[in-house]
Each structure stands twice: as structure tokens, then as C-alpha cells.
């Protein structure tokens, strides 16, 4: 349904463009298109740079208004269309990334965004083998001509609402997430999720890719009513809020039509039970642990003042036991006092170090109770 709608829009658009002065003659004028990278290179979205590779027939589909049809030699361009290499748009700082399945080149050089029914002039985009980098549509003058004077700007009849936020779609159009392979897989034509939409709001700009992190997790099901159009943030059922760029939305293959929120594992942690700051138990626990560390330190100091016992094996076991207990209690006191303020690597280090201390302390107890000095 969306494909037929886009095709009808292209045909209508072609009729409008034919009425313009650029198509008054029978011989088409030369049109220059910006290619994001050099020939023999392609734009890598994850690295945000051009890398070596690419194919010879890389050009996306082209619609020719004069003929009212798509250019038949898919992957190639008509003779009048020339490409300027390594020319990324300079009219915005952070262009939006579109996969080539969502755009169509027009015969006059403009780029048509299929899902938004918007024309983008040549200076505001560049095209490459897999993606197009597109700047937001600039305001037009009262005459309907873009401010830069080009004839390929947004048209009144196809004007879309101004976008206020950007939301990531994990895989892209006609792709879904495959849990088994932990990657995106292309959907066959006719699949129930083929041509499905993730967000229906006209105020949200869709970009593509996963948030930048080492490991991703599914945070929960997505409900569009929980999406903030102004900021691009989303709230899941647990009440946790993810900012724009911290999550992406996607269908899961061989699942229902539910859209899921994907985020970084470090952003998605089980909700902790809130404890009132004025709860006296926290102060009491911390004070008790700190007092115990003082007496444990005094025990160690006393043992060191008796050199005659240093060679005895059970004294060594006792010293190691007390030292481990001292460090363990100190770490527990720090944990109680800090509350939820310790996160990330520091939290992980304290957990592992505390577990190691108590494990070593247990080893000393077992050694102390073993022959030749079994005291129970």
C-alpha cells in the first residue's frame, strides 16, 4: 500500500515538475548530484566516515518526470546526470541518515523522501551506495522557491509538518530484528511486517541504527502514547525514561506486530527499591560497620606488636581472616553510605572486590579448622 502511494506521489510530482521551466526543452540539462564519498568508497553509518569498497552500480532508483517512470537501468544513472564526489551537505551540522530504499532521485536532481512526501534540494543532501545524508528541509520564501534559488525544494502540496525530534529505528525499512542471530534480517515481500511503520507521528524524524554501546537489550514494548514528540524520549512500562539516542525502536521477527524498545545494557538496569533518605537504618548499619573496622584494625595492630607469634601458622590465618573482614566491612560501609550514587565500573569493582574478600576469608576459616590445629 505504501509503495503504490509513493508511486502515485511520484507521478503527481512529475507532472508538477514538467510544468516548470527546467523541463521546457526536449533535451534535458545536465544535473549534478552530490555523492557522499569517492567512487570505489561507501559511507559507513557506524563509523560515520567513508570506507573503501562499494560496487559499480550503486545509484539508487531514479524517477524521470519527462517519461513518467523510473529509470530502467537500476544501479546506473542517465547520461545527463553527473556526480560530484565526496560532497557531503554543508547546510546542517548533523544530517539525518536514510537508507536508499526510503529515497528516490528525481530527474531534476532533487531527492524525494518516500515516507514523508518531501522534496529535498541538491545542496541539502548527498547520496551513496547504501544511505543518503539529508539535512532538514529549510524554510521557503513566500514565492514557494527555496531560499537558495534552486527549483527542487519542498512543494506546498506535499509539505509535511516541521519535525521536532529524531528517533532511531534499529534496522531500517523492511527489516526486523532476529533474536536467534542477534542481528537485523531483511523481510520478504508479502511478510506481515513488510512496509510497516514504527512511528506514526508527523513530528518525529526517523533515523536508523542502534545506540552506540557494546551490548543491547530489549527494555520492553513500545507504546506511541509514551513517546515525547518534543524531545524524542520514551517511557517504558516500568517508568524508566530513555532520552533520544539512548534507544531505538524495531519489530522482532517471527513475533507479533509489537514494536520493542532496544537500549544499551548499561542503561537498562532493574529498578531498585527506593529507600527514604531519612531512614535511620542506613545510618545505623554504616555506623556499626565503621566501628567494627576500627576494632579490626586495632586487632591487626596488636598482632603485629607480638613478633613471637608471627611464625605460628594459625596466627597467620587469623591475621589474614581479620584483614579480609576489615576490607569487607569497609566496602559494605561505603556501599551503605553512597546509596545509588555509585554506578558503572566503580560499582562493579566494589562488588567483585567485596566478594573476593569474603571468599578468601572463608578459605582462612577452613584452613584454621583443618589439621594439625583443629579447634572444634
N, C-alpha and C positions, 0 to 999 in steps of 0.2 A: 504494500500500500504506500509506504514511504517512497519507494523507488518510482512508482508511477506519478506520485505527487511532485517529486523533484523533477521528473522529465517534463511534466506539464509546465512547471515553473520555468524551466529552461527554454521551452518552446515559446512561452509568452515573453520571456526576457529577450529571446532572439528577435521577435517581431518588433519590440521596442528599439533594440539596438539597430535594426535595419533602417529605422526611420531617422537615425542620427546621421550627421554629415560624414562620419568616418566610413560609412558604407555606401556613400552615394555613387562611387565609381564601381566599375565591374572588376577592376584589378585591385586586390587587397593590398593595403600598405604594409610595410614591414613593421612588425610588432616585436619589441624586445621584452623578454621575461627574465626576472632575476632568479638565478639558480643559487641556492644557499651555499653550495660547495663547488669545488672544481670538478671537471669531468674526470671520471675514474674515482671519485670520492662520494660518500653519502653522509648525511647528518645523523650522528648517533645521539639519540634522545637522552640516554642515561648519562653519557659523558658530556653532553651539551657542546659537542665540537664535531668537526669534520674528520672522518677517518678514511683510510684507503680502502678501496673496494668498489662496489657498485656494479651495475650492469649496463649494457649498451642501450637497451630500450627501457629507459627509466621514466619517460614522460608520462604523467597521469592522463586521464581521459580529457579530451578537448571537444567542446561544443562549437560548431560552426554556424552562426546565425544565418549566414547567406544561404546555406543549404538546408538549414533547419534540422540538422542531425549531428551525431557525434562523429568525430574523425575516425575513419575505419582502421587505419594502421595504428592499432593500440601499442603504446610504448614509444612511438615516434611523434614528431611534430610536423605540421605542414611547412612547405618551403618558406613562407613569408614570416614564420615565427623563429626568432633568433634568441639565444640565451646568453646572458651576461653572467660569467662565472664568479663565484664567491661574493655574491652581493646580498647580504642579509639586510632586512629592513632597519632603517635608522630613525623611523618616526616614533618609536617607543622603546623603552628600556628592556621590557620583558614581553616579547611576543608570545602569543598562545600557540601551542603545538596542536596541529590537526593531522590525523592520518590521511593519506591520499584518497582513501575510499570516501571521505566526507567532503571532498572538494572537487570542483570541475573548472578547468581553464576555459575561458571564453575566447572567441576569435579576436576580440579587441584587446586582449591582454589582461582583462580583469579576472579575478578569482571568485567563483561562486561557492558560497558555503551552503551545502545541500540541506542541512537540517535547519538552518536559520533563515534561508532565502535572502541572503545578503550578498551584495557585490563588494569586493574589496579592490581598490585601485592598485596599480602596479607598484608604486613606492612603498605601500604598506604591507607587502608580503614578499616571501621568496618560496620557491618550490624545490623539492628534491625527490629522490627516488622513493622514499617511504613517508615523508612528512612534509607539511607546509608550515612555515613560521609566519603567523598573521598578527598584525597589530590591531587593536580595537578600532572600529570604524570611526573616523574623525567627523566632527560636525560639518555639515554642508551649509553653503550660503543660501540666501533666500531664493536664488535663481534655480537651485537644485543642482548646481555644479559644485564639485568638491573644491575646497579652498585652494588646492594646488593647481586647479585648472584642468585636471585630467577628466576624461569622459567616462571613466569606469567606476565611479563612486556608487554609493548606495542610492537606490531609487525610492521615491516616495511610496509607490505602490507595493514595494517589497520591504519597507522599513520595519525593523524589529525594535523592540524596546531596548533602552540603554542597559547594558549589563552592569551589575553592581558587585558581583563576586565571582570567583573562579573555584570550581570544584573538580577534583581529579576523578576520572574514570579509569579503573585499574588497567584494563586490557584494550579497550577500543571497540569501535563499532563492529558488530557481528563476531565478536569474540566473547568467551566466557572463561571463568577460572575452573581449571581441572584440579580437584583436590588430590586425586591419585598421583598425578605427575607434578603437582605443585607448580603449575605454570599456566599460561593462557593458551587456549586452543581455539582454532577457527571453527565457527559454526557452519554446518552445511546449509545451503539454501533450502528453505522449507522447514527448518527447525523452528520450534515454537518461540524461541528467543531471538530468532533472526529479525533484524531491523527493530528490535525492542528499544525503548527509551529508558534511560536511567532516571533522569530528572526532567520534569515537565515544565518547570518554572521558566518563563521567558527572561527572567532577570539574572539567571545563572549561566555563566560561561563554562563550558566543559573543556578541560584539558585532559591529557592522557598520561598514564604512568602510575607506578606505585610510589608511596612516600619513601624518601631516602633513609634506609636503615638496613641492617644485616638480616633481620628475620621479621616476617609479617605474621599477623594473627587476625582471625575473624573476631571482631569485637561484638557483633550482634547484627540483628536485622535492621534495615534502614526504613524509616518512615519519613516521607517527604514533609509531613507536618512538623517534624523535628529539625528541619533544615532552616538555618537563618539566612535568608536571601541577601541581607545587607553585608554580612561578614563571611559567609561561606562555611560557618562552623556547623557542626551537627551534634545532637544529643542522642545517646542510646538509651535503652530501657533502664539501665542501672542508674542513669542520671549523669554519667560522665560526659564531659564535653570535649570534642576534638576540634581544634582550630583548622582552618583551611590550610592544606599542605601536610597535615598530620594524618590524613586518612584518604582513602579512595573508595569508590563505590563500584560494585560489579555483581553480575549474576554468577551463580555457581552451576557448572554444567551438570546435567542429569539430576537437577533439583527442580523445585517449583519455580515460579516466576518471581520469587522473593529476591530483592536486592540486598546485599550484605555490605557492612562497613568493614573494610580492611584497614589495619593500622599497624604501627610498629609494636613489637612485643614489649619493648620498654615503656611504651605509652599506655599499654593495656595491662593493668595490674588489678587483682581482685580488690574490691573496695574494703577498706579497713573499718573496723567498728569504731565510731567516734567516741572519745572519752573526754568528758568535760575538763577544761584546764584547771578548774578549781578542785578537782577530785584529790582528796588528801592521800589516797593510796599511792599515787605516783611519788609524792614527796617522801612518804614513809618507806617505800621499797628502796628508793635511791639512798636515803639516809642510812638504812640498815646495811646495804651493800658497801657503802663508802666506809662505814665504821668497821665492817669486817675486814676490809682491805688494810686498814690501819693496824689491826691486831695481827693479821697475817704477815705484814711487813715487819712488825716487831718480833714475831716468831722467827722469821728468817735471820734478822739481825742477831738475835740471841744465839741461834745455832752457829752462826759464823764466828761468834766470840768464844766458842769452845773448840779449839783446834784438836783436842784429844779425840773427839768423836768423828772427825772428818773422814777417817779411813774406814769407818764401820759402814757396811753395805746398807743396813736398814736406815741409818741416818741420811744417806744419800737419797734413798727412796722417799723418805719423809720430806726432805728439802725440796725435791722435785715436785712432790704432791702439793706442798704448801705454795710453791711458786706458781704452779698451774692454777690452783684455786684462786690465788691473788689476781692473776691476769684475767681469769674468767669472771670473777666478781666485778672487777673494774670495768670490763666490757659491758656487762649487764647493767651496771650503774649508768654508763654513758648512754646506753640504749634507752633506759627509762627516762633519763633527763632530756634527751633530744627529741623524744616523741617521733613525729613523722618528718622531722626536718632533715634526717639523713637519708639520702636516696642514691641510686646509681652505684658506681664502683665502691664508694665508701661503705655503703650498707652491705654489699656483697662481701667485702673484705672482713668486716666485723663478724658477720655470720660464720664465715669459714674459719676465722681465727678463733672465735669462741668455741666452735665445735671441736676444733683441733685440741684446744687446751683441756677441755673436759674429757676428751677421748684419751689423751696422754695421762691425765690424772687417774683414770680408771686402770690404765696399764700399770701405773705405780702401785695401786692398791692390790692388784692381782700378784704383782711381784713380791710385795711386802708379806702377803699371806701364803706364799709358796715356801717349800723347804729351801734352805735349812733353818729358816726362822719363821715358823708358822705359829701365830699368836692367838688363834681362835680355838 
